[in-house]
Amino acid sequence: MRKKQIIIAAGIIAILAAVFFALDFIYPFPKDRLYPSTATVVRDRDGSPLRIFLPPDGARRMKTELGDVSPVLKRTLIASEDSWFEFHPGVNPVAVIRAAVTNIAAGRVVSGASTIPMQIARMADPRPRTFSAKLIESFRAMQLKFHHSSDELLEIYLNLLPYGGNIEGVAAASHFYFGHGPSTLSLGEAALLTTLPRGPVYYDPLRNPRQALEGRNRVMLQLREKGVFPADEVERNMKLPLPERIRAVPLHAPHFSRMVFERIGQVPEILTTLDSSLQQAAQEKLRNHVSRLRAQDIDNAACVIIHIPSREIRALVGSADYFEDGFGGAINLAGVSRSPGSTLKPFLYALAFEQGLMVPGSFLYDIPVDYSGYAPENYDRSWSGQVTVKEALARSLNVPAVNTLAWTGVDEFLTLLRKGGISTLDRTADKYGLPLALGGCETKLTELTNLYACLADGGMYKPLTFLPGNEPVSANLISPESSWLVLDMLSSVTRPDMDDTWMMTRDMPQAGWKTGTSFGHRDAWAIGLSGDYAVGVWVGNPDGRPRKGISGAVHAGPLLFDLLRLAAPGGKLPPPPDGPGISEVQVCAHSRQLPGPFCTERTTIRTLSGRTRLHPCEECRQIFVDVRTGYRLSGECLDRPGIERRIVRTIPPNLALWRAANNLEVPHMPPLSPDCDLIPAGAAPRIISPAASTPYLLRRDTPLQFQQIALKAEAGPESGVLYWFLDGRLVSKGEINEKQFTEVSRGTHRISVTDQIGRTDTVIFEVK
């Protein structure tokens, strides 16, 4: 008989199991409802929340892992809601019978039998409270218990619990009610979070504090009676006050947080590299700076601070006020593409160093040039003549930079910038052309500042990051030697565009820095390096409105130095690289080339060993002069008596032409003796006006004598008088420093210039 009963029981169990599995197969649990989309919490490097981006349904739902929840809360919830949670199959039969008896005896519902899986089923698939709904809920609870472990279910439960309004889950409740995460919940806090889901409105601690206090304390008394927590701990926590407010959704570093969220997407949590204290201080500095700029018709600013070794963003301020209307407050101006002005020049000179074309002590010429109609000018529209590379960069002179780009090649410079992380250069080299040297392109403050960081990191490029723990993949952009030479130039204290007193403050770190002003007076930039930090500042109008007179040095520089003091107090610049990569070479002081036998004054400059190309000086010469006549002699005339040797210093023809045109002294050599027929070696004059590549237009309503074309040529001091021939007819003659003009008619013409020793240059040009 007993065996038969066992068989019958086993058969019933088998049938019930078959029915359960069949129903489970036919009606699977809607698992997507167990994991509703959660808010994305963007955190700083210490884990503090910066901003919470809510999911599409607007719920303040923050995901938490079971391991991140206080054991106190786990024990409190299980002991209060489902003490047999680990053992029952989803439904607790004992609890069902006990609740039924209690409710029948009381004549009303005074006790429930819902287990944690049943509560999960109800929260995931809410239904009216009917008997049939209860059966479905029980079936769903068994499904949950069958398909999930107890830890998985408890984690789901903790993330679904309702806490009033749009607050869901213990992580959100802990943050908004108590201001901290669920890992540090006290017994009193855990008891309140256990009570609230039973009636989020009834037990609301803000609207119904008395009921919330009674409910919380009742839970703790029950826990004491069950022996879950000792009496003294319960008594101590019952004296703690309830929360008096719900904390606002955090909104720190809003531009940075939005940038991170848009790049990563909707994930529960993003731990970033931001240093909140540095961020807050930078925000305050920038806000104060902008308040002063607005009186000067400049609306806004942005800044970024990058940790050079890791290339982590430690601070990013996208505008003075994120919530401000009318000044582009919500725009992340640190990530907007703008013309960089002169800030690319250091990398142009670095490329020239790499190619062996020049070094900081080399001479360049700041004089007017014309590249097929493109004639760059300096910011102040003045010229300086001969300058060193170091001076050209320190003074941000434009023509030396344009000439340097012409020598290095636009393609090569574009390749360097793109390799350095400038992502906005999407056109070809011929579209950018030589204006690229002066910022004829667009870049972002974040990318430009990271490019500068390479100079203080041995020339290594590393991608910018806002996520900690990523080992940056580095690539060699510039040699350590060229990087250090450029950074050394950028650390020059004396700058004509800024008062030197900024460097005299006691707390100013050692720094290398560069300013820039964009085309059209729209953008002012300042980038600086010190210690482990690179700091970038942009100032301007978000709507692109020009502001005449805007200057990187005047309007962006002061904020840069404030931020350098903030980020790198006592910061130093890196020492020269080890090894023989940089060598000191003695050169002619007059030409900065290898000294020849007639170079009497010499100086020492730094060069890149095995890379810098220097040629023998051609500007210091020895000539022979007839003492009686004063004529210069050459060739067969050198056997005459009464000859005197002289050392003369010449200058390049283009520099001589500019100095002559500006009434500056030009070294002249004595004229060649007329009875010496041999033409000496040297460069022939070179015609620069008229230009073969430029068509000339005559106005029909203006007489020809008022439309004369200038005759200009570059010539050395030995050239003497220049003779100009138009279509074979002598039209003008004069010294290099004399202004020459000629009338022309429409058509194609041939212009020639011949110096007094017979050297000639010819150009074909067109007049329309």
TACOR-V765118 format. One record per pair of residues at least 12 apart in sequence whose C-alpha atoms are under 6 Angstrom apart, sorted by sequence separation. I is the first residue (numbers start at 1). J is the second residue. If there is no record, write none. Layout:
# TACOR-V765118
i->I j->J
i->I j->J
This chain:
# TACOR-V765118
i->40 j->52
i->99 j->111
i->158 j->170
i->304 j->316
i->462 j->474
i->514 j->526
i->525 j->537
i->589 j->601
i->722 j->734
i->751 j->763
i->40 j->53
i->99 j->112
i->303 j->316
i->461 j->474
i->514 j->527
i->525 j->538
i->589 j->602
i->721 j->734
i->750 j->763
i->39 j->53
i->303 j->317
i->318 j->332
i->461 j->475
i->513 j->527
i->524 j->538
i->588 j->602
i->589 j->603
i->721 j->735
i->750 j->764
i->39 j->54
i->302 j->317
i->318 j->333
i->460 j->475
i->513 j->528
i->524 j->539
i->587 j->602
i->627 j->642
i->749 j->764
i->39 j->55
i->121 j->137
i->302 j->318
i->318 j->334
i->367 j->383
i->460 j->476
i->461 j->477
i->512 j->528
i->587 j->603
i->627 j->643
i->749 j->765
i->38 j->55
i->96 j->113
i->302 j->319
i->366 j->383
i->460 j->477
i->512 j->529
i->523 j->540
i->539 j->556
i->586 j->603
i->626 j->643
i->748 j->765
i->37 j->55
i->95 j->113
i->301 j->319
i->366 j->384
i->367 j->385
i->411 j->429
i->459 j->477
i->511 j->529
i->586 j->604
i->625 j->643
i->748 j->766
i->118 j->137
i->121 j->140
i->366 j->385
i->378 j->397
i->410 j->429
i->424 j->443
i->459 j->478
i->511 j->530
i->585 j->604
i->625 j->644
i->747 j->766
i->121 j->141
i->365 j->385
i->378 j->398
i->459 j->479
i->491 j->511
i->585 j->605
i->624 j->644
i->747 j->767
i->195 j->216
i->217 j->238
i->365 j->386
i->459 j->480
i->491 j->512
i->584 j->605
i->593 j->614
i->594 j->615
i->596 j->617
i->599 j->620
i->624 j->645
i->746 j->767
i->39 j->61
i->364 j->386
i->458 j->480
i->490 j->512
i->584 j->606
i->593 j->615
i->594 j->616
i->595 j->617
i->598 j->620
i->623 j->645
i->689 j->711
i->746 j->768
i->38 j->61
i->39 j->62
i->118 j->141
i->364 j->387
i->490 j->513
i->583 j->606
i->593 j->616
i->594 j->617
i->598 j->621
i->623 j->646
i->689 j->712
i->727 j->750
i->38 j->62
i->117 j->141
i->192 j->216
i->363 j->387
i->364 j->388
i->459 j->483
i->522 j->546
i->583 j->607
i->593 j->617
i->622 j->646
i->688 j->712
i->726 j->750
i->191 j->216
i->363 j->388
i->422 j->447
i->487 j->512
i->521 j->546
i->582 j->607
i->622 j->647
i->688 j->713
i->726 j->751
i->362 j->388
i->521 j->547
i->526 j->552
i->582 j->608
i->583 j->609
i->621 j->647
i->687 j->713
i->725 j->751
i->90 j->117
i->361 j->388
i->362 j->389
i->521 j->548
i->524 j->551
i->525 j->552
i->581 j->608
i->582 j->609
i->621 j->648
i->686 j->713
i->725 j->752
i->299 j->327
i->455 j->483
i->524 j->552
i->581 j->609
i->620 j->648
i->686 j->714
i->724 j->752
i->360 j->389
i->521 j->550
i->620 j->649
i->685 j->714
i->711 j->740
i->724 j->753
i->360 j->390
i->526 j->556
i->619 j->649
i->685 j->715
i->711 j->741
i->723 j->753
i->302 j->333
i->420 j->451
i->525 j->556
i->526 j->557
i->619 j->650
i->710 j->741
i->723 j->754
i->302 j->334
i->709 j->741
i->722 j->754
i->82 j->115
i->163 j->196
i->287 j->320
i->366 j->399
i->708 j->741
i->709 j->742
i->722 j->755
i->163 j->197
i->366 j->400
i->517 j->551
i->708 j->742
i->721 j->755
i->162 j->197
i->402 j->437
i->517 j->552
i->708 j->743
i->721 j->756
i->164 j->200
i->279 j->315
i->516 j->552
i->719 j->755
i->720 j->756
i->120 j->157
i->163 j->200
i->515 j->552
i->531 j->568
i->719 j->756
i->515 j->553
i->632 j->670
i->275 j->314
i->631 j->670
i->632 j->671
i->274 j->314
i->531 j->571
i->631 j->671
i->632 j->672
i->633 j->673
i->273 j->314
i->274 j->315
i->420 j->461
i->530 j->571
i->531 j->572
i->631 j->672
i->632 j->673
i->530 j->572
i->531 j->573
i->631 j->673
i->530 j->573
i->635 j->678
i->669 j->717
i->188 j->237
i->668 j->717
i->669 j->718
i->90 j->141
i->90 j->142
i->89 j->142
i->90 j->145
i->89 j->145
i->508 j->565
i->657 j->714
i->509 j->569
i->654 j->714
i->509 j->570
i->510 j->571
i->653 j->714
i->509 j->571
i->510 j->572
i->653 j->715
i->255 j->318
i->653 j->716
i->177 j->246
i->176 j->246
i->697 j->767
i->176 j->247
i->695 j->766
i->696 j->767
i->697 j->768
i->692 j->764
i->695 j->767
i->696 j->768
i->692 j->765
i->684 j->759
i->686 j->761
i->661 j->737
i->684 j->760
i->255 j->332
i->660 j->737
i->453 j->534
i->449 j->536
i->66 j->155
i->33 j->124
i->342 j->438
i->341 j->438
i->342 j->439
i->341 j->439
i->340 j->439
i->390 j->489
i->339 j->439
i->339 j->441
i->339 j->442
i->338 j->442
i->337 j->442
i->338 j->443
i->60 j->166
i->337 j->443
i->59 j->166
i->60 j->167
i->61 j->168
i->64 j->171
i->337 j->444
i->336 j->444
i->62 j->171
i->335 j->444
i->62 j->172
i->61 j->172
i->334 j->445
i->70 j->182
i->69 j->182
i->70 j->183
i->69 j->183
i->70 j->184
i->68 j->183
i->70 j->185
i->73 j->190
i->77 j->194
i->350 j->482
i->308 j->453
i->311 j->464
i->312 j->465
i->313 j->466
i->312 j->466
i->343 j->516
i->342 j->516
i->341 j->516
i->341 j->517
i->341 j->518
i->340 j->518
i->339 j->518
i->273 j->466
i->272 j->466
i->273 j->467
i->272 j->467
i->273 j->468
i->51 j->250
i->50 j->250
i->51 j->251
i->50 j->251
i->51 j->252
i->50 j->252
i->63 j->268
i->328 j->542
i->308 j->532
i->307 j->532
i->308 j->533
i->40 j->266
i->307 j->533
i->40 j->267
i->42 j->269
i->45 j->272
i->306 j->533
i->40 j->268
i->41 j->269
i->42 j->270
i->43 j->271
i->44 j->272
i->45 j->273
i->306 j->534
i->40 j->269
i->43 j->272
i->45 j->274
i->305 j->534
i->44 j->274
i->305 j->535
i->362 j->592
i->304 j->535
i->304 j->536
i->303 j->536
i->303 j->537
i->302 j->537
i->302 j->538
i->301 j->538
i->301 j->539
i->300 j->540
i->300 j->541
i->298 j->540
i->299 j->541
i->298 j->541
i->361 j->605
i->359 j->607
i->356 j->611
i->356 j->612
i->356 j->613
